[in-house]
């Protein structure tokens, strides 16, 4: 009877928590003639619940000794301060039956543990032999995490069980692969699981009885997560569930599976958000030496749906009779994946979210769904399919209230999302929800050449060098930029409600700088804002010095230009942290409501495509600007360096020697070198050189913070260099 055994013990004490395994759990026994020895993991809980949950009061490894006479077995297990006496019969099918046990009970720290009374307990027990966990694996990780919720990821791999060395467990090593099978022969195989971009993860763990715990180890040696948790920890665990190695009927194949969240992953690609403990986790089903035991009843193909960025579409509702622009469609195929001859799959449900408006600008969703799946959902047999068509008609490029966004305007277009979910009453891993995440991005007709302008500090009334930007109409339709305002935009503590739809009547200017923003849901949707106007001078801090855009009818592919200068006004000195405003672009707004336009228009008129930032007042000047845009750079490769010059302006009213407080503080995927001395006298200058090396794909923001004092001990306003780039 040498090998790995899983025990099951049932005490007669009715008050013992039914949700907790009692007593001996699993481990390894060795037979030497008529003698039996080994170690078995054990777990004993208090007989009373605490906060509706059982609490384990004693656990560890029990030393087991005993004898076998024919098929009769007698064992003694010393589990901490509690001793179990067991008798049973060894069956021919790898099981121990007809088991009886007694225990005199025990206490831990004077508190009764396990048995309801210290006088003892008795009950029945049995055990089954667990085969070695060695062979090939095939199955799934079924995510229930925040970002990958209900996605099903295919897993293959292999495990090898090592020798038991006298403890209650044996080592298990191996690897798992998340590479999409269709790309196995490719020079650049694609990982199906975004948490492991390389597609491969090593595992190292143990098996005790049927309980398996595996550590996930990245190819670089990083600790990337875990599969399973010790049985003794389950009652107290708010995270992982126990993963067990059990046979399934009718095939008899063995699978690693969980009744709860059986794995958790924390990698650079799937790290919890800042300040959150949420991580990637889910159910697991991995079959040993079988390709069908963990086969899910349905598949959704493709597993994800991504639409390429495309111009916004004004539907026939707002641009009759045929709309402006075009939508695109893709198809998801739902397949009954059961083996031939299986019973029909019935009572499936299909949901599509969001089902309503997702746009700030219109009451029209970005994605819509149509399908021919009603009969399939009611009843389907192996191999049957149905199709779901997803249509993408984007209604926005960026949010209408950019100051409420997690990322700045520079990170636009923001991803637009939807989810198709099919729920099945039958599943391989106790989670019957299967989802396809859908993403896309919309592009406004008129696009800026830059999405952020950053200005260094200036003295009040002093004009910095203007920064230039252009707007280009990238659509196939002309777009009318509104003319100038009837009256200048003035200071007010009461926000202005922008008219909706916007028409060319002078209520708003074609381009204007605004400060605080607030979104009004409507109907119709609108925005509240305050003008960039000083309370004393009524002049803006960001002044448009040249303008060929206001009032222009932009033909397809035509451009117009603006020059913007930072000329701080008296109130600027109150903002030590600088200014963060927005340039608003007002074009004719596509709408059939209240005299809105149906041609030469945009559905997202009134958006804020360019962010304007300025540092707080300081004698430090920056040229050519206080921002660097590195554009697109291959992931893992360094960019071409960019430079910014610092100048201690002797003409500034607060001029003094600038004493830097150590090195510049850099955030993001950026590195910086400079020739700046510790102290810069008025009139002195130095150069900072910055390189962008993206760690991954996607938009990346960073900053360089300059902390300093003026003269001997006057703290200066921290000066910022804003950094932007995109990894590809």
N, C-alpha and C positions, 0 to 999 in steps of 0.2 A: 504493500500500500504506500510505498514511497512516492512522494510527489506533492503537488499543490492542492489544497482542499479548501472548499468554501463551506463554513459551518452556518447553521441556522438553529437558533434556540428560542423556544417559546416558554416564558415563565407562566406559572399559574396565577400570578398576581394580576388581577384585572385592572389595577390602577396604574400599571406600568404603561408609559406612552406607546401607543401602537405604531407611531411614526418612526420609532427608533429601533435599530437592531440591538438585540440584547446579548450580552455576554461574549462568547467566542465568535470571531468573525471569519478569519481566514488566514492561512499560512501554510508552512511546509512541515510534513512529517516524514520520518525516515524509519523504515523497518529493517531490523537486524536480527534475523531469526525470529524468535517469538517476542522480541522486545521492540517497542515503538517509542520514539522520542522526536522532539521538534519544538517549534515555537509558533504560536497562533496569536494574531492581533486580537485584542479584546476592547470592548467599549461598554461602559455601564453608566446609565443616567439615573438621576434622582427620580423617585417614583411620582413626584409632583411636578407639574408644569410651572414655569416662570415666564410671565408675560406671554402666555399661551404657547410657549415653546419649551421643548424638553432641554435639559441642561446636562451635559455629560459631566459626571463627577469623578470618573476614574477611567483611564484608558492606557494602553501600552501593549507590551508583548508578554503573553503568558507562556511559561515553560511547561511543556507537556511531556509526560512519561506514561508508559503503560505496557500492556501485553496483548498479544493476539493468540488465540487458541482456536484453530480451524477458522471459522467465520466469526467467532465471538471476540468482541473487542472491549477492553477495559482501559480507560484513560483517567489520568488525574492532571488537571490544569491549574496551575497557581497563577491567578490573575491579580497581581498586587496583593492586597490583604484578603482577597476572597479566593477560596478554593472550590473548584468544580469537580465532582466525581461523575464520570460518564460511563455508560455501558451501551453497546449497540452491536449491530450485525453488519458485517462487510458483505455487500452484494457483488454479484458477478458483473454488474453493469457500471462499475465505477461509482458506487454510492454507498453510504452508511445509513441504514434504516433501523427502525424499532429502537431508537435511542431514548434513553432516560437519563436525567441528570438530577443531582441534588447539590445544594450548597448551604453551608451554615450561615451565610450572610456575612456582611462586613460593614464597617463604618470608616469614613474618611474624615479625619479631624473631628471625630465625635459625632458626625452627622451620618445617618443611615444612608448608604449608597447601594442602589440596585434593588435588593429585596425590600419588601414593604416593612418587614420587621427584622431586627438583628438575629432572630432565631433561625432564619433561613428560608429557603424556597426550593421548589422542584419543578420539573417540567419535561418537555420532550425536545429532542434535538435530532438533526440529521445532517448529513454532509454529502457533497458531491465533489468528485475529482475534476480539477480544472486542467485542461491540456496546456502544453507550452504555448506561449504567445510568440510564435515564430512563423513567419511567412509573409506573403504579399498582402497589401491592404487596398481596398477600394471602397469609397464612400463619399461622405459630404461633411462640410462644416455649414451649418444652417444658422446664419447670423440673426441675432435679435438685438444687436447693438444699435446705437443712435444713428450712425451714418449709413450702415449697410443693412438696415432692418429688413428681415425676411428674405434676403438673398440667399441662394443655395449655391455653394461653391464645391466643385468636384475635387476630390482628393485621391491620390494614389500614393503608394509607398511600400515600405517593408519594415518589419520589426524582427528583432532577434532576442529571445529570452536567454539570459546567462544562467550560470549555475547558482543554486542556492548554497550559501556558505554557512548555514547553521542558524540564520535569523528567520524571521517570519516572512521574508520577501525575497524575490530574485530580481536582478537588474534586467532592464529592457532598454535596448538601444535601436536606433534606426533613423529613417528620414521620411519626410512627407513631401509630396510634390503637388503644386497647385497650377501647373502648366496646362494650358488648354490642349487637349489631345491633338487637335488639328494642327498645332504648331510644333509638335515634337520634333519634326525633321527640319524645322526652320533654323537658320543661323541665329535668329533672334527670337527664341520662344517667348510667348506672351504669358504672363502670370494671370490666372483667372481670379486671383485673390489680391486685392490692392494692398493688403497689410504686408505681404511678402513680395515686393516687386521682383526679386530674383527668382521667385517661383519655388524655391527649395528651403526647407527648414529641417534641422536635425532635431532628434528627440533623445532624451536620456531620462530614464525613470525606473519604476519598479512595479511589480505585481505581487499582491498578497491575497491569497484566495482569488476571488474574482474582481477585487478592487484594483484599479490601475491608476497610477499617477505618472504623467509624462511632462517633463520640462521641455519647452520649445526653445531651441537655441539657433540663432541666426548663423548664416554662413561666415559672419565676421566674429562669431563667438558671443554675440550679445544675447542677453536674456530677454526673450520675446514673448513669454507667456507660459501657459500651463494648460494641460488637459487633466481634468479630474481633481478630486480632493479626497483626503483620508476619510474613511467611513466614520471615525470618531469625531470628526469636525463638522459633519453635515448638520446635526441639530443646531449648532451655533453659527452656521455660515449663512450670511446674507448674500453671498455671491455664487461661487461655483457649486455644482452638484456633483455627486458621486458618479464616476464612470466605471461601469462594470463590463466584464468579459463573459458573455453568456451565449448559450445555444438558442437558435430560433427555429421554430417549426414552420412548415414540415420538413425543411431542408436539413436541419441539424447543424447548419453552418454556425460558426461562432462570430459574434460581433462585439465591438467596443461601442457602447451606447450610453446615453444619459437620459434620465427622466426630467431633468432640468437643464440649466445652462452648464454644459459640460466643458466648455473651453473659454479661456480669456486670452486676449492678445493685446500687447502694448508694444508698438514699434514706432519708429519715426513717422512712418506713413499712416499709422492709426493710433496716434497719441491722444489721450483725453484732452478736451479743450482746457485752456488755462482756468484754474480755479474749480475744476470739475473732476470728480472721480469716475465719471462715465467712461467706459472703454468698450472695445470691441469684444463681444462675447456671443455665445449661442449654443445650440444643440450640436451633438456630434454623433455620427453613426459611421463606423469603419468596420468593414467585413474582412475577416481573415480568410485568405485563399478562396474568395468568392467574389464574383463581379455583380451578383444579383441580390445578395442578402440585404444590402443597404440601398437598393435601388429605389428611388422615389417614385411615387405613382404617376406623377405628371412632370413634364418639363416645359419650360417657357424659353423659346429661342427667338432672337438672341437673348442672353441673360441681362444685358443692359442695352439701352437705346440712346444714342447720342446724335443729335441733329447739328449740322455745321452752322456756324453763325450766319444769319441771313437778315436781310432788310425787313423792317417792320411791315406788317400788312394792314392796310386800312380796308376793312371788310365792306361789303355792300351796304351794311347797316349805316355806316358813316360816310361812305364814298359811293353812292349809287351811280350807275346801275350795277357795275361789275367789280367795284373795289379798286384799290391801288396796290400793286405788288402781288405776290403769289405765295401760297402756302406750300408746304412739302409734307409728304406722308411716308411712313415706314410701317412694316407689318411685323407683328409678333405672332408666332405660331405656338399654340397650346396643344400638347400631345399627350395622349394616354400612354404612359411609359411602362405599364404593367407587363409582366411576361405573358406570352400567348396562353390562352386558356383560363386566365384569371377571371374572377367575377367582375361584372360591369362596375365601373366607378360611377357613383351617383351622388346627387345633392351637393355639387360644387357651387361656389358663388364667385362672382367676379366684381371687383370694385375698381374705380378709377378716381384718383384724387390728385389735384383738387378738381372738383366737379364744377366749380363756379369761377367767378372772376379772380384772376391773379394779378391783374394789371392795375397800377395806380392811375392810369390815364383813361381807360375805357372800361365798360362793363362787359368786356369780352374776354374769355379765357385764352391763354397762350396755347394750350393743348386741348384737343378734343379727341374722343374715342368712339369707334364704331366696331361692331363685331357680328359674326355669324355663329355665335357659340351657345345659343339658348338650348339647343338639343344636346350638345356635348355636355353642358353643365348638368343637365337633368340626368343623363345616362350615357356612358361611352364605354367602348370595349378597347382592348389592347390595340395600339397602333392608330386609332382614330385621331383626327386633328380638327382644329378650327382656327380661324384667323382673327386677330384683333388689329385694326388699323388705327394708328395714332397720327393725327394731323397737327402740324406745328404752324401756327400763324402768329408770330410774336407780336406783342402789343407794347413792349417797353424794352429799352436798352439798359436804363438804370432806374433806381427808385426816384420818385419825385421829391423825396425829402432826403437828400444825400447825407446831411449831418446826422441822420439816424442810422446810417449803414455801419456795418462792422468794418468794412474797408472803405477807403476813400474813393472819390470819383475816378482817380487814376486806375483803380482796379476794374473799372467797367469795360465791357458789358458784364453785368452780373449774371450768373447762371440762372436760367429759368428751369423749374423742376416740376415733375409729376411722377406718380407711381401707379403702376398697374399691379393689382394683387388678386391672386386666385387662392381661395381657401378650399382645402380638401379634407374630408373627414377621415381619410386614410393617409398615413405618412410613415416613413421609415424611422423618424426620430422624435416623435411626440410634438412636433411643431407643424401644423397643417397649413401655414400661410407661406405662399411663394410669391415673391415680388420681382418686378422688373423696374428698376429706377430709370427715369427718362429725363434727359437734360437737353438744353439748347440755349442759344444766346441770340438776342435780337439786336439789330444795329439800326440806330436812327438814320434817317436819310442824310441829314447834314451832320458831318463829323468834324471835330476840331483836330488841328494838327498836333496839339498837346492837350493833356487833360489836367495839368496842374502847372501853375506858375508860382515860383517861390522867390520872395524878395528878402534881401538882407535889410538890416536896420538902417534907418535914415533919421536925421534930425527933423523936428517938426518944421514943416514948410519946405524942406529940402527935397528936390526931385531926384529920384534915382533914374538910372538908365531905363528907357522903356523896353519891355519885353514884347515880342511879336508872336502872334498866332494867326492861323487862318482857319476858315470853315470851308469845307468842300461838300457839294451836293453829290453824293455817291449813288443816287437813285436814277431811275429812267424818267423821272417826272420833275418839272420845275417846282421850286419852293419859294414862296414869298416870305421874306423877312419883314416883320412889321416896321413901320416908320418910327420916328422919334415920338417921345411922350409930348402931350400937350403942355404939361408943366413939369419942371424939374422934380426929380425924386427927392423929397425932403425928409429931414429927421422927424421921427415920431415914435412915441412910446407905445402906440397902438398899432399892431400889425395891419398891413394892407391886405385885403382879400383880392387876389387876382381874379379878373372876370373869366368865366368859362362858359362857352368857348371864347378864345381870344380872337378878336377881329381887328382890322386895321383902322381903329378909330382914335388912336392917341391915348387910350387908357393906360397902356403899358408900352415901354420902348422895345425896339427890336433887340437890343442888347442892353442890359443894365446889371449893376453890381448890387447884390443884396446880402443881408447879414442873417439874422435868425430866421428859421423856416419852420413851418408847421403844416401838416397835411390835413386836409378836410375831405372826409370820405364821400360827402355828397349824398344823393345825386344832385347835380353832377359833381365829380371829383374836382377839387380845387386846391390851391396852396395859399397860405398866409406868409407874408414876409415883411421885413423892415429894410428900408433903403440904406445903402452905404452913404450916410450924410452926417457930418459932424454937428453936434448940438450948437456949437458957437458959430461956425463959419458956413454951415450948410453945404460945405464942399465934401466930396468923397475922398477917402484915403486912397482908393484905387481909381485913378482917373484914366479915361479912354482918350488917348492922345491922338489917335488916328483911327478912322473907321470907314471902310468901304462896304460894310455889311448892312447897316440900318437902312431899311427901305428898299433893299435890292431884291429883285426877282432872280434867284439863282437858277440858272439853266442846269440841266444834267451835266455833271462832271465839272461845273464851273466853281470858282472859289472867290471868297472875299477875305479881307484881312482886318485885323485890329492891332493897335499898339496900346499897351497898358503900362502906366507908370505908377509907382508907389510914391505918393506925396503925403506923408502923415500929417494929420490935422491935430489940433490941440488935445482932443480927448484921447488920442493915441497913447499919450504918456500914462494913462490909467491902466493900459493893458500890458503889464510887464511880460506876459507870456506870448505876446504878439497877437496877430489877427488871423482869422480863418473864415473867409467869406467865399461867395460863389458868384460866378458870372452866369446870368440867366439869358437863354436864347428864346425869344418869342417869335414864332412864325405863325402864319395863318393856321388855325386849328381845325383839323378835319372833324366835322360834326354836322349832323342835319338839324341840330337843336339851336334855337335862338339866333338864327342867321349865320351859323357857322359855315365855313367853306367846305366844298366837296372836291376841289382841285387846287393845285398849287399850294398844298397844305401838308401838315404832318399831324399824326395822331398824338404825338408826345410833345406838342408845343408847350413852352414854359418850363422845360427841363433845365437842369443846371450842369452843363457838360464840362465846365472848367472850374476847378477849385483855385482860389487865390489865397496864398499864405504870406505873412510877413513876420519877421522876428520882432521881439520886443525891443524897445529903444536901447541903444548901446553905441559907443564910438566905433565898434568893429563893423567894417563894411565888407561885403562879399562880392566878388566878381568872377565870372560873368553873371552869376545868380546864386541863390541859396538853395538850389535844387539840382540834382543830377538824374538824368534819365538814361539808363544803359540800354534800353530797348530789349531785343530778344537775344539771349545768350544760351548756348548749349549747356544743359545741366552738367555740372561737374567740371566745366571749363572756365578759366578766368577770362574776363572781358578785357577789352582795351581800356587802359586806365583813363580816367577823367580827372581834371584838376579844378580847384577853386582857390582864389587868392584872397587872403585876409589882409585888411588894411586898417590900421588904427588912425582914424580920421582926426587930425589936429584941429579941424574946424568945428568939431562937434562941441556943443555947449558943455557937455560932461566929459570932455577929454581928460584923460589921465593915463598913466602907465597901466597896461593890462597884464596882470599876473595870472597865468593859467594854473588851475588847480589840477596838476598832473596831466596825463595824456588825455586826448580826446576819447570820449566814450562812444563806441560804435555798436549799433544793433543791426540785426538782419544778416544776410549772407554777403557781408561787405568787409573789406579790410582797408586800412588807411595808414599812410605814412606821411610825414611832413618835415619841413625844415624850420618849424616854428620854435623860437626860443622860449624859455620859461617866462620871460618878461618882454613885452613889446612896448617900446616908448611911442608916444604920439608921432606919426609920420612913418613908422616902421611897417613892413609887410612881410608875409611869408606865404608859402604854397602848400596846400594839402593835396595829396594824390590818392585816389580811391579806385578800388577794383571790385567788381562784382563777380562772385563765383556761386551760381545758384546750386543749392543742394538737391533740388528736384525740379519738377515741371510745375509751372504756374507763376502767377504774379507774386512778387516779393517786395515788401517795403522795408526800409530801414532808415536810420538817422545817425548823424554824428552830432553829439552834444558837446559844446564847449563851455566849460564851467570856469569861472575866473573871478577875480576881485579887481576893483579899480583903485589904484593907489595902494595905501597900506592895508586897509581893512573894509572897504566898501564893496559889498557883494554886487556883482553885475548880473543883469538878466541873461540867463543861459541862452546861447545862440545855437540855432539848429541848422544843419544842412540836411535837407530831405532827399532820400535816395529811393530810386525806383528801378525795377528791372523785371524781366520775365524769363524764367527758365524754360527751355524747350528741349 
